[in-house]
Amino acid sequence: MVSLAGSQILSPKQRSCAPRRPGRSMRTIRSALLHPDSPWPFVLACVQALGPDAAPDTRRAAAARIRLLAKHRSDFRELVDVSGAIPVLVPLLRSIDPVAQENAMMALLNLSLEEPNRSAITAAGAIKPLVYALRTGTASAKQNAACALLSLLGIEENRATIGACGAIMPLVALLSVVSTRGKKDALTTLYRLCSARRNKERDVSAGAVVPLVHLIGERDTGTSEKAMVVLASLASIADGRDAVVEAGGIPALVETIEDGPAREKEFAVVALLQLCSECSSNRALLV
């Protein structure tokens, strides 16, 4: 239980002076703060309980409560951001306590559903700790870290940063070891990262092509379509085309055109077009 004792509960006048993030409506924030059922005192107590001097159980519980508070309501996500919770949640991403780590990660993921919060999460230095959790966390933590990074990719500048911080190798590893939903999240994250050419090169170097070709055969799960979209993106660079051919991508795509569902056939055609458009030897292989 997170105690409210000793928390800094603001008066209405102080609440109206609470800092706000760019893009927030001051009227909206003030209304939420002054509402009789406002969770503001509770949020402040949780933020205090996340401090470095708090007991591990207290920090774990506080992160869990913020996670739940930020899950469903946009106005609560705004309040949590204004409270200063984000900078104290980020260090928990490196916690050796897997429960505390996952609670903090899910809290940040829920907060990132509010677009202005993504900038605050990025500014708090969350990218490297999220990549750390993606590499070292439990299976569930890795999957949620991929989701959180995907959300932060809504900021275009983060695409180069996340790739440079080492996210691609552990994302590629997720293609072989997690649930269907986890694979879809990893695939979508990889695709968004591919908007930067350097990340396409990193994908190829990380061995992404082999599991992507394997996923083409997972029919009717949604992973096949996403895998072919990523392959088409990687095929826009020479190293990517070579890797797809070497991994047996052309026969796998042709088989999809022959036997796959209509939607998967469309994605296979797009990937083959990208493979053959600038490479006469690939056109010969296709024939």
Disulfide bonds with the S-S distance in Angstrom:
none
